Amino acid sequence: MPVSLLRSLVQRERLVRTATELIAAHSPTGSAGEALDRAAAMLLAEGFSVQREPAGHSAAAVICRLESGSAGRTLQFNGHLDTVHLPFAAPAVQVDLITGSGASDMKGGTAAAIEALRLLRDSGLFKQGSVMLTLHDLHEAPWGFGEQLHRLIELGIVGDAVLLPEPLCDRLPLIGRGAATWRTILSRTGPPVHEVMRPQDEPSVIAAAAKLVCRLEELERRIGQVRDPLAGPESVFIGQLHSGEIYNQYPSECMLEGTRRWLPSSDSAAVEAELRGIIDQVAQETGARASTEFRVIRHAFKIEPADPLVRSFQKAHVELTGAELPGGPKPFVDDGNSFYGLAGIPAITHGPRAGGQHTVSEWVSTQDMVRVAVLYALIALDYCAG
């Protein structure tokens, strides 16, 4: 049985060591070079074929290929080694848990993917197709927006399908909303002045902002009717509104900032144009000037239940656990959205049980890292054979 053989080949100490070595390399977004270098050195030392590709960044991405020698599909394991900009927490092993910066998001999952490569190589079962591992920087917003991965996709460094070991394991994500941040500054010509000295011929930027808030609430109600049974509704959200420096100052600027999320049935360019149109209309009506930044974080995502990758995933999951994993929404955006949105490549996010992502208290289960390593190997055996 492949499951029994693959389980027997997992070396838990090696798996834990891989994760802790990656975690020990402090790698805030934009500065993940050391972590990428460690991963490359580790793979080279074990005899894997490794390529480095800058992809527009000083810290070159890692590309590792495992070839069977026979024709078949290419399955890609993809991970980012950068972490959010928080105080560094060194790795520690506590019974079944590994803690430290990036343990959950997503160095623990990356270690499991690397272990899956080892299982495929050492088992003698990998007879068709190939597996490619890609590791990169510039994932975590607002310090990065996927630029390095997007360049890899542009260069054609992609598989036929992708697995991403991000911390999501309670569902098979079939759909996810796209996401963008927006920031608008409403302004008038003159400088800030005392309220009793305010010019009568210049607009109130706060009043203009209030009108914009009302218009965006109208947009929220309208687009909220665009709903997917799994992913939920489209949305526009205002998270910040700031103006003035003191209670009796007539300010010259007001800043609003928030997010816009949309379903795969909507186009990101049309979503942006609609939002800008509303903002410009309010500016025209109030006499305020408007300056808007709109930044797509990731595109919307969808994978069909009949896709070969889904079939291989569920077949492997049944072999390993006895049951299929229920389908559901992807609550966050990740690189899978980019593979789908930029290249139409099917991608599944599934990683080990973990928590504390985007905090200083990240953790990942070593037992579940073992499960993911075996699962990824099983998926590759079925999918790559075609």
C-alpha positions in Angstrom: 0.0 0.0 0.0 1.4 3.4 -0.9 0.1 5.0 2.3 1.9 2.6 4.5 5.2 2.9 2.5 5.1 6.7 2.4 4.3 6.9 6.2 7.2 4.6 6.9 9.6 6.8 5.0 8.7 10.0 6.8 11.6 11.1 9.1 10.0 13.3 11.7 13.3 14.6 13.1 14.3 15.6 9.5 10.9 17.2 9.0 11.2 19.2 12.3 14.7 20.2 11.5 13.7 21.5 8.1 11.0 23.6 9.6 13.1 25.0 12.4 16.0 25.9 10.1 13.6 27.9 7.9 12.0 29.6 10.9 15.4 30.5 12.3 16.1 32.6 9.2 14.4 35.9 10.0 12.6 36.8 6.7 10.3 39.8 6.8 8.8 40.5 3.4 11.4 42.0 1.1 14.2 40.4 3.1 13.7 36.7 2.7 17.0 36.0 1.1 18.5 34.1 4.0 15.5 31.8 4.2 15.6 31.1 0.5 19.3 30.5 0.6 18.9 28.0 3.4 16.1 26.1 1.5 18.2 26.0 -1.6 21.3 24.7 0.3 19.2 22.1 2.1 17.8 20.8 -1.2 21.2 20.8 -3.0 22.8 18.9 -0.1 20.2 16.2 -0.5 20.9 15.8 -4.2 17.9 17.7 -5.6 18.1 19.8 -8.8 17.8 23.4 -7.8 17.6 26.6 -9.9 17.6 30.2 -8.7 15.6 32.8 -10.5 15.6 36.5 -9.4 12.2 37.2 -11.0 12.8 40.9 -10.5 13.9 40.7 -6.9 17.3 40.7 -5.1 16.5 37.5 -3.2 16.3 34.9 -5.9 13.4 32.5 -5.8 14.1 28.7 -5.4 13.0 26.3 -8.1 13.4 22.6 -7.4 12.4 19.9 -9.9 11.8 16.2 -9.3 11.5 14.3 -12.7 10.2 10.8 -13.0 11.8 10.3 -16.5 8.4 9.5 -18.1 5.8 11.8 -19.6 3.0 13.1 -17.4 1.6 16.1 -15.7 3.6 18.6 -13.6 2.4 19.3 -10.1 3.7 22.4 -8.5 4.2 22.8 -4.7 4.4 26.6 -4.0 5.3 28.5 -0.9 6.4 31.9 0.3 9.2 32.2 2.9 8.6 35.8 3.9 6.8 36.7 7.0 4.8 39.8 8.2 6.8 42.6 9.8 6.5 41.7 13.5 9.2 41.2 16.2 11.1 38.0 15.4 10.3 34.9 17.4 13.0 32.1 17.3 11.9 28.6 16.6 11.1 26.2 19.5 9.8 22.7 19.6 7.2 21.9 22.3 6.0 18.3 22.2 3.8 18.2 19.0 4.2 21.9 18.2 6.8 24.1 16.5 6.6 27.8 17.3 8.3 30.8 15.9 8.0 33.5 13.2 6.5 31.9 10.1 5.8 28.5 11.7 2.1 28.8 10.7 2.4 31.1 7.7 3.9 29.1 6.1 7.3 27.6 6.9 5.8 24.6 8.6 3.7 23.8 5.5 6.7 24.4 3.3 8.7 21.9 5.3 5.9 19.4 4.8 6.0 20.0 1.0 9.8 19.4 1.0 9.3 16.2 2.9 6.8 15.1 0.3 9.5 15.6 -2.4 11.8 13.3 -0.3 9.0 10.7 -0.1 8.4 10.7 -3.8 12.2 10.4 -4.5 12.8 7.6 -1.9 9.7 5.5 -2.3 10.4 4.3 -5.9 6.7 4.9 -6.6 7.1 8.1 -8.7 6.9 6.8 -12.3 5.2 9.5 -14.4 5.3 13.2 -14.7 7.2 15.7 -12.5 6.9 17.8 -9.4 8.2 21.3 -9.1 8.7 23.2 -5.8 8.8 27.0 -6.0 9.7 29.2 -3.0 9.7 33.0 -3.1 9.5 36.4 -1.3 7.2 39.4 -1.6 4.0 37.7 -0.5 2.8 39.6 2.5 0.9 42.8 2.0 1.4 45.7 2.4 5.2 45.1 2.1 4.7 42.9 -1.0 1.9 42.2 -3.4 3.1 38.9 -5.0 5.4 40.6 -7.5 8.1 37.9 -7.5 5.6 35.1 -7.9 3.8 37.0 -10.6 7.0 37.3 -12.5 7.7 33.6 -12.2 4.2 33.0 -13.7 5.0 35.5 -16.5 8.2 33.5 -17.2 6.2 30.3 -17.5 7.8 28.7 -14.4 4.5 27.0 -13.5 3.0 23.5 -13.3 -0.2 22.2 -14.7 -1.7 22.5 -11.2 -0.6 23.8 -7.8 -0.7 22.8 -4.2 -0.1 25.5 -1.5 0.6 24.4 2.1 -1.0 27.5 3.7 -2.7 26.9 7.1 -6.1 25.7 5.9 -7.1 22.1 6.5 -10.8 21.9 7.5 -12.1 22.3 4.0 -11.2 22.0 0.3 -11.4 25.6 -0.9 -13.3 25.7 -4.1 -13.8 29.5 -4.4 -12.5 32.7 -2.9 -13.1 36.4 -3.3 -10.5 38.8 -4.8 -9.3 41.6 -2.7 -8.0 45.1 -3.1 -7.1 48.0 -0.9 -8.2 51.6 -1.7 -7.2 54.9 -0.3 -8.8 58.2 -1.1 -7.8 61.8 -0.1 -10.4 64.5 -0.5 -8.9 67.9 -0.4 -9.5 71.7 -0.9 -7.1 74.4 -2.1 -6.4 76.4 1.0 -4.4 75.4 4.2 -6.0 74.3 7.5 -7.5 77.3 9.4 -9.4 78.0 12.6 -13.1 77.2 12.0 -14.2 80.8 12.4 -11.8 81.8 9.6 -12.9 79.1 7.2 -13.3 80.3 3.6 -16.9 80.3 2.3 -15.9 79.5 -1.2 -14.1 76.3 -0.4 -15.7 72.9 0.3 -15.8 71.0 3.5 -13.7 67.9 3.1 -15.4 66.3 6.0 -18.8 66.9 4.5 -17.5 65.5 1.2 -16.2 62.4 3.1 -19.6 62.0 4.8 -21.3 62.0 1.4 -18.8 59.4 0.1 -19.4 57.2 3.1 -23.1 57.2 2.3 -22.5 56.4 -1.4 -20.2 53.5 -0.4 -22.9 52.2 1.9 -25.3 52.3 -1.0 -22.7 50.4 -3.1 -22.3 47.8 -0.2 -26.1 47.2 -0.2 -26.2 46.7 -3.9 -23.1 44.5 -4.4 -24.1 42.6 -1.3 -26.8 41.1 -3.4 -24.1 39.5 -5.6 -23.6 36.4 -3.6 -22.1 32.9 -3.9 -23.4 30.1 -1.8 -19.9 29.3 -0.6 -17.9 32.5 -0.8 -20.6 34.9 0.3 -21.2 38.4 -1.0 -19.1 41.0 -2.6 -18.3 43.9 -0.3 -16.8 47.4 0.1 -15.4 48.3 3.5 -14.2 51.5 5.1 -11.7 50.9 7.9 -10.2 54.4 8.4 -11.4 58.0 8.1 -9.1 60.7 9.3 -9.2 64.5 9.1 -8.0 67.5 11.1 -5.6 67.9 14.0 -7.8 69.6 16.6 -11.5 70.0 17.3 -11.9 73.6 16.0 -9.7 73.3 12.9 -11.2 73.5 9.4 -9.0 70.8 7.7 -7.8 70.8 4.1 -7.8 67.1 3.7 -9.8 64.0 4.7 -8.5 60.5 4.1 -10.6 57.4 3.8 -9.2 53.8 3.4 -10.7 50.4 3.1 -11.1 47.2 1.0 -13.1 45.9 -1.9 -13.8 42.2 -2.3 -15.3 40.6 -5.4 -16.3 37.2 -6.7 -14.8 35.4 -9.7 -17.8 36.5 -11.8 -16.6 40.1 -11.5 -13.7 41.7 -13.3 -11.1 43.5 -11.1 -10.7 46.3 -13.7 -14.5 46.9 -13.7 -14.6 46.8 -9.9 -11.9 49.5 -9.8 -13.6 51.7 -12.4 -16.9 51.5 -10.6 -15.3 52.6 -7.3 -13.3 55.4 -8.9 -16.5 56.6 -10.6 -18.4 56.9 -7.3 -15.5 58.8 -5.7 -15.1 61.2 -8.7 -18.9 61.8 -8.7 -18.8 62.8 -5.1 -15.9 65.1 -5.7 -17.7 66.8 -8.6 -20.8 67.3 -6.5 -19.0 68.8 -3.5 -16.2 70.7 -5.2 -13.6 68.7 -3.4 -10.6 67.2 -5.2 -10.1 63.5 -5.0 -7.0 61.4 -5.3 -7.4 57.6 -5.1 -5.1 54.7 -5.0 -6.5 51.2 -5.8 -4.2 48.2 -5.3 -5.2 44.7 -6.2 -3.9 42.3 -3.5 -5.0 39.1 -5.2 -7.5 38.1 -7.9 -10.7 36.1 -7.2 -10.3 32.3 -7.3 -12.3 29.3 -8.3 -11.7 25.6 -9.0 -14.3 23.2 -10.4 -15.1 20.1 -8.3 -14.6 18.0 -11.5 -11.0 19.4 -12.0 -8.4 16.6 -12.2 -6.5 18.2 -9.3 -9.7 18.1 -7.1 -10.2 14.4 -8.1 -6.6 13.5 -7.2 -6.8 15.4 -3.9 -10.0 13.7 -2.8 -8.8 10.3 -3.9 -5.6 10.8 -1.8 -7.6 12.2 1.1 -9.8 9.1 1.2 -6.8 6.8 1.0 -5.2 8.6 3.9 -8.2 9.4 6.2 -11.1 7.3 4.9 -13.2 10.3 3.8 -13.3 13.1 1.4 -12.7 16.7 2.6 -15.8 18.8 2.4 -15.7 21.7 -0.1 -16.0 25.3 1.1 -14.8 28.8 0.6 -11.2 30.1 1.0 -11.5 32.9 3.6 -8.3 34.6 2.7 -6.4 35.5 -0.5 -3.2 33.7 -1.3 -1.0 32.7 -4.2 -3.6 30.3 -5.4 -5.6 33.4 -6.4 -2.7 34.6 -8.5 -2.2 31.2 -10.3 -5.9 31.2 -11.2 -6.3 34.9 -11.9 -3.2 35.4 -14.0 -2.8 32.0 -15.7 -6.0 30.0 -15.2 -4.0 27.3 -13.4 -6.0 25.2 -10.9 -4.7 25.5 -7.3 -5.6 24.0 -4.0 -4.7 25.5 -0.6 -4.2 22.8 2.0 -1.6 22.8 4.8 -1.0 21.5 8.3 -3.1 22.4 11.4 -1.6 25.7 12.6 -2.5 29.0 14.2 -1.4 32.4 15.2 -0.6 33.6 11.7 0.2 37.3 11.5 1.0 37.4 15.2 4.1 36.8 17.3 2.6 33.5 18.6 2.6 31.3 15.5 2.5 27.5 15.8 2.2 24.4 13.7 1.5 20.8 14.5 4.3 18.4 13.7 1.9 15.5 13.6 -0.2 17.2 11.0 3.0 18.2 9.0 3.5 14.5 8.6 0.0 14.0 7.4 0.4 16.8 4.8 3.7 15.4 3.6 2.1 12.0 2.9 -1.0 13.6 1.4 1.0 15.7 -1.0 3.0 12.7 -2.1 -0.2 10.7 -2.7 -1.7 13.5 -4.7 1.4 13.8 -6.9 1.4 10.1 -7.6 -2.1 10.2 -8.9 -2.2 13.6 -10.6 1.1 13.4 -12.4 0.2 10.0 -13.8 -2.6 11.7 -15.6 
